[in-house]
Amino acid sequence: MSIPIRRVLIVDDQERRAQQGGERLAAQGYVTSWTTPRDAVAHAERERPHLVLVDASPAGEAQASTLAAELRDRSLPVVLLTDDADDATPHRLGVVEPYGCVARNAPDRELGLTIELALTRQLMARQVHELEARFFSISIDLLCFLDFDGYFKRLNPAWERTLGFSREELMSRPFIEFVHPDDRVRTLAQNRDVRAGGRALEFENRYLCKDGSYRWLLWNAAPDAAEQVIYSVARDVTARKEADAERERLVAELQDALGEVRSLQEILPICSYCKRIRDDENYWHVVESYFARHANARFSHSICPSCYTKEVQPQLDELDR
């Protein structure tokens, strides 16, 4: 199995010193080229080396650190070559992964190991980024990075599928413009809490769709104060909200129906002829016995004036004859 060729760009304002470094690296199987700090970025973009070795002598430490950051932004690993390298050197130079830092007079083996470590870190960082990008791309949920200034910084394709707007359209305006007017006050309050170090847990609001409708989103979010960004994940819960509303409507209808049933149960079925009352077991009772069983009441019998005139008086008159 062939070993891949590693191309290393040496950045140094002294050509002779760069040549000496190139000879050391060539002996270990690296292919090298040289440029000055002024032309380093252009040269790196043109040649795309696997790694850049930057001279960081005391007089040029600040320039080397700035150059390393520019190269890192272009996804290039950097190793800084210093006059000495102790535990404090990386911190002083602002070295972060996938940077490396090695003394100029370090043995060839140490130089080679530092380069390989930086390359390995770069490879791992690229793989993590690719995995993150793939996850970001295929996620069903809506993922986003929101700047503290209120603009979306990054959105995954789920936003386009859910709302209908392109990601460019969503990132071109403050996020709050897409929030339902009735939800904006509490959404801004939640945003302030998160920017202050809090978290949003199961926060719900409505977002505008391109067709003018609104979708309910359920949010979880946390801040990154160092990057001045909020990392958020949202889920479209519109179907659930509609199902909840339909269930509440059905419950209300059932409650109304039960109320009507209770009202009907209060109506006593009574015979139109004998005036007996039917109970729940379909037995017919005279009024007195029914109420004696279902109420704390006893009946005393009397005759109302109307019945006396219609019923009793004629009978008395008949007896007097």
C-alpha positions in Angstrom: 0.0 0.0 0.0 1.5 3.3 -1.0 1.9 6.1 1.5 0.2 9.3 0.5 2.5 12.2 -0.3 2.2 15.1 2.2 2.7 18.6 0.8 3.9 21.2 3.3 4.1 24.9 2.6 6.9 26.7 4.5 6.2 30.3 5.3 9.3 32.3 6.3 10.7 35.7 5.4 14.2 34.2 5.2 14.6 31.9 2.1 17.8 30.2 3.4 16.1 29.3 6.7 13.1 28.0 4.7 15.4 25.9 2.5 17.0 24.3 5.6 13.6 23.4 7.0 12.6 22.0 3.6 15.6 19.7 3.5 14.7 18.3 7.0 11.2 17.6 5.9 12.2 16.2 2.5 14.3 13.6 4.4 11.1 12.4 6.1 9.2 12.1 2.8 7.4 15.4 2.7 7.1 17.5 -0.5 7.8 21.2 0.4 7.4 24.6 -1.2 8.3 28.1 0.2 6.7 31.5 0.3 6.9 34.7 2.3 4.3 35.7 5.0 2.9 38.4 2.6 2.1 35.9 -0.1 1.2 33.0 2.2 -2.6 33.1 1.9 -2.6 33.5 -1.9 -0.1 30.7 -2.3 -2.0 28.4 0.1 -5.3 29.0 -1.8 -3.6 28.3 -5.1 -1.5 25.2 -4.1 -3.8 23.8 -1.3 -1.0 22.1 0.7 -1.8 19.5 3.3 -0.2 21.7 6.0 1.5 25.1 6.5 4.6 25.4 8.6 4.8 29.1 9.7 7.9 30.7 11.2 7.0 32.4 14.5 10.3 33.9 15.5 10.0 36.5 18.4 10.0 39.5 16.0 7.1 38.0 14.0 5.0 36.2 16.6 2.0 38.5 16.2 2.1 38.3 12.4 2.5 34.5 12.5 -0.5 34.2 14.9 -2.7 36.3 12.7 -1.6 34.4 9.6 -2.3 31.1 11.2 -5.8 32.2 12.0 -6.4 33.2 8.4 -5.2 29.9 7.2 -7.3 28.0 9.7 -10.3 29.8 8.4 -9.5 28.2 5.1 -9.5 24.8 6.6 -5.7 24.4 6.6 -3.8 23.0 9.6 -0.9 25.1 10.8 2.3 24.3 12.7 4.1 27.3 14.2 7.9 27.0 14.3 9.3 28.9 17.3 12.8 29.6 18.7 11.6 27.6 21.8 8.4 25.8 22.7 7.4 25.2 26.3 4.0 24.7 27.9 3.2 28.5 27.8 4.1 29.0 24.1 0.8 27.7 22.6 -1.2 30.0 24.9 1.0 33.0 24.2 0.6 32.4 20.4 -3.1 31.7 20.6 -2.6 28.2 19.2 -5.8 26.1 19.0 -6.5 22.9 17.2 -5.7 21.9 14.5 -2.6 24.1 15.1 0.7 22.7 16.3 3.7 24.3 17.9 7.3 23.0 17.8 10.7 24.4 18.6 13.0 25.2 15.6 15.8 23.1 17.1 13.6 20.1 17.9 14.7 16.7 16.6 13.5 15.7 13.2 11.3 13.0 14.8 9.5 15.5 17.0 9.0 17.8 14.1 7.5 15.0 12.0 5.2 13.8 14.9 4.0 17.4 15.4 3.1 17.7 11.7 1.3 14.3 11.7 -0.6 15.2 14.9 -1.8 18.4 13.3 -2.8 16.6 10.1 -4.7 13.9 12.2 -6.5 16.6 14.1 -7.4 18.3 10.8 -8.7 15.0 9.4 -10.8 14.3 12.5 -12.2 17.9 12.5 -13.1 17.5 8.8 -14.9 14.1 9.5 -16.8 15.6 12.4 -17.8 18.6 10.3 -19.0 16.3 7.5 -20.9 14.2 9.9 -22.5 17.3 11.4 -23.3 18.6 8.0 -24.9 15.3 7.0 -27.0 15.2 10.2 -27.9 18.9 9.7 -29.0 18.1 6.2 -31.2 15.1 6.7 -32.7 15.9 10.1 -36.5 15.9 10.2 -36.5 18.6 12.9 -35.7 22.2 12.2 -32.1 23.0 13.3 -30.7 26.5 13.4 -28.0 28.8 14.6 -29.4 32.2 15.6 -27.1 35.2 16.1 -27.5 37.3 19.2 -28.4 40.1 16.8 -31.6 38.3 15.9 -30.7 36.9 12.4 -30.5 33.2 11.5 -26.9 32.2 10.8 -27.5 28.7 9.6 -30.6 26.7 8.8 -31.1 23.1 7.7 -33.3 22.1 4.7 -36.2 21.1 7.0 -37.0 24.8 7.3 -37.8 25.0 3.6 -39.9 21.9 3.7 -41.9 23.2 6.7 -42.4 26.9 6.0 -42.0 27.1 2.2 -39.5 30.0 2.4 -35.9 29.4 1.1 -33.2 29.5 3.7 -31.8 32.7 2.0 -35.2 34.4 2.5 -35.3 33.3 6.2 -31.8 34.5 6.9 -32.3 37.9 5.2 -34.8 39.2 7.8 -34.8 39.3 11.6 -36.3 36.1 12.9 -39.0 37.9 14.8 -40.6 39.0 11.6 -41.6 35.4 10.9 -43.2 34.9 14.3 -47.0 35.3 14.7 -47.8 38.9 16.0 -49.6 37.5 19.0 -46.6 35.4 20.0 -43.9 38.1 19.5 -43.8 39.6 23.0 -43.3 36.3 24.8 -40.9 35.0 22.1 -38.6 38.1 22.5 -38.8 37.6 26.3 -37.7 34.0 25.9 -34.9 35.0 23.5 -33.6 37.5 26.1 -33.6 34.8 28.7 -31.6 32.5 26.5 -29.0 35.2 25.5 -28.6 35.9 29.2 -27.6 32.3 29.8 -30.9 30.5 30.2 -32.4 27.8 28.0 -35.7 27.4 26.2 -37.4 24.1 27.0 -40.5 23.1 25.1 -41.3 26.7 24.2 -44.1 27.0 21.6 -44.9 29.7 19.1 -46.3 30.1 15.6 -44.2 30.7 12.5 -45.3 32.2 9.2 -45.4 30.1 6.1 -44.9 31.4 2.6 -48.6 30.7 1.7 -49.7 33.0 4.6 -50.6 30.2 7.0 -48.9 29.5 10.3 -47.3 26.4 11.8 -46.8 25.7 15.5 -43.2 25.0 16.5 -41.9 23.4 19.7 -38.5 24.8 20.6 -35.4 23.7 22.7 -32.5 26.1 22.7 -29.3 26.9 24.5 -26.8 29.8 24.1 -23.1 29.9 23.2 -21.9 33.1 24.7 -18.4 32.8 23.2 -19.7 32.6 19.7 -22.7 34.9 20.4 -25.1 32.4 18.9 -28.1 30.4 20.1 -28.2 26.7 19.0 -31.8 25.6 18.6 -33.9 22.7 17.5 -37.6 23.0 16.7 -40.3 20.5 15.8 -43.5 21.1 13.8 -46.3 20.3 16.2 -49.1 21.8 14.2 -50.9 18.4 13.7 -50.7 17.7 17.4 -52.1 21.2 18.2 -55.0 20.7 15.8 -55.7 17.2 17.3 -55.7 18.7 20.8 -58.1 21.4 19.6 -60.4 18.8 18.0 -60.3 16.7 21.1 -61.2 19.7 23.3 -64.1 20.4 20.9 -65.4 16.8 21.2 -65.0 16.9 25.0 -67.1 20.1 25.1 -69.8 18.5 22.9 -69.9 15.4 25.1 -70.1 17.6 28.2 -73.0 19.5 26.6 -74.7 16.2 25.7 -74.3 14.8 29.2 -75.8 18.0 30.6 -78.8 17.5 28.3 -79.1 13.9 29.5 -79.1 15.0 33.1 -81.9 17.5 32.3 -83.9 14.7 30.7 -83.4 12.5 33.7 -85.1 15.1 35.8 -88.3 14.7 33.8 -90.6 12.1 35.4 -92.7 9.9 33.0 -96.3 10.0 34.3 -99.4 8.2 32.9 -101.8 10.6 31.2 -104.8 8.6 32.6 -104.0 7.2 36.0 -101.2 9.6 36.9 -98.9 6.8 38.0 -95.1 7.5 37.7 -92.6 5.1 36.0 -89.3 4.5 37.8 -85.9 3.6 36.2 -86.8 -0.1 36.4 -89.9 0.4 34.4 -92.3 -0.1 37.3 -95.3 2.2 37.7 -96.0 3.7 41.1 -98.7 5.9 42.5 -97.4 9.4 43.2 -97.4 8.9 47.0 -95.3 5.7 47.0 -92.9 7.0 44.3 -92.0 10.1 46.3 -91.9 8.2 49.6 -89.1 6.1 48.0 -87.2 9.0 46.4 -87.6 11.9 48.7 -87.9 12.8 52.4 -91.5 13.7 52.0 -94.9 12.3 53.3 -98.2 13.1 51.8 -101.3 14.4 53.6 -104.5 14.4 51.6 -106.9 17.3 51.1 -109.2 18.7 48.4 -108.5 21.8 46.5 -111.3 24.3 45.9 -111.6 23.5 42.3 -111.9 19.7 42.9 -114.4 20.3 45.7 -116.6 22.3 43.4 -116.3 19.9 40.5 -116.2 16.5 42.3 -117.3 16.7 45.9 -120.2 19.2 45.8 -122.1 17.4 43.1 -121.9 14.2 45.1 -123.2 15.9 48.3 -126.0 17.5 46.3 -126.9 14.1 45.0 -127.1 12.7 48.6 -129.4 15.5 49.7 -132.0 14.7 47.2 
